[in-house]
Amino acid sequence: MLDGSATLEGADPTIRDKVRFLRDPANYPGREDRVEVVETHFSWVFLTRNRAYKLKKPAHGEGFDFRRIEARRRNALTELRLNRRLALKTYLGLVALTKQPDGSLRLDGDGEPVDWLVQMVRLEAHRMLDRRLASGAWHHGELETVAWRLAEFFARARRVNSAPAIHIAQLRKELRRAERVLALAGEPKLRVRAMPVIRALDAFLTRNRGFFCRRCRDRSSAPADG
């Protein structure tokens, strides 16, 4: 196993080297006794007792290319900037994975950065929305609170004016993307609950296209808040 004292003999670490290093509890600050690893289509998430570290995969596809280290760093900074707007206390910062002069890897060392991780507070898994939806352990009042919080947030967010047709096309694209992700990776119970929502939203855009276009035009012509 590649740990903090192992060397890479001058070679650049591969993504396999990095994941192997990050799986080892000894390579994290504090007295960690285990690391849980969650793999998604785009990232690895390494869970310690109180922290979560997200490492983006060097992948590329429609609308994204994370094959270069600098691209992954920019993406991590963007994730922090956007998500801190609603979860400031959860998203802690950016941590460099460095290659030391002796070739060893180290988290937040003083060597050359060879990758970047988003550091977050580890949240309780059983309270995650996807698990609560899948298990049925949710309440309408809680969802209503979330909906109002999001409505308030987007009402105050900076406006980006675009033609209604372009806006609708973007919404449909996001719905198709969500549908693909759920089909590939979603839990069965979550898919059963989420797919009808996606279809209902798509049907709403079709039935109410004229109304939606008017709302977009009205919103674009209204004075900005503040």
Secondary structure, 3 states (H helix, E strand, C coil): CCCCCCCCCCCCCCHHHHHHHHCCHHHCCCCCCCCEEEECCCEEEEECCCEEEEEECCCEECCEECCCHHHHHHHHHHHHHHHCCCCCCCEEEEEEEEECCCCCEEECCCCEEEEEEEEEECCCHHHCHHHHHHHCCCCHHHHHHHHHHHHHHHHHCCCCCCCHHHHHHHHHHHHHHHHHHHHHHCCHHHHHHHHHHHHHHHHHHHHCHHHHHHHHHHHHHCCCCC
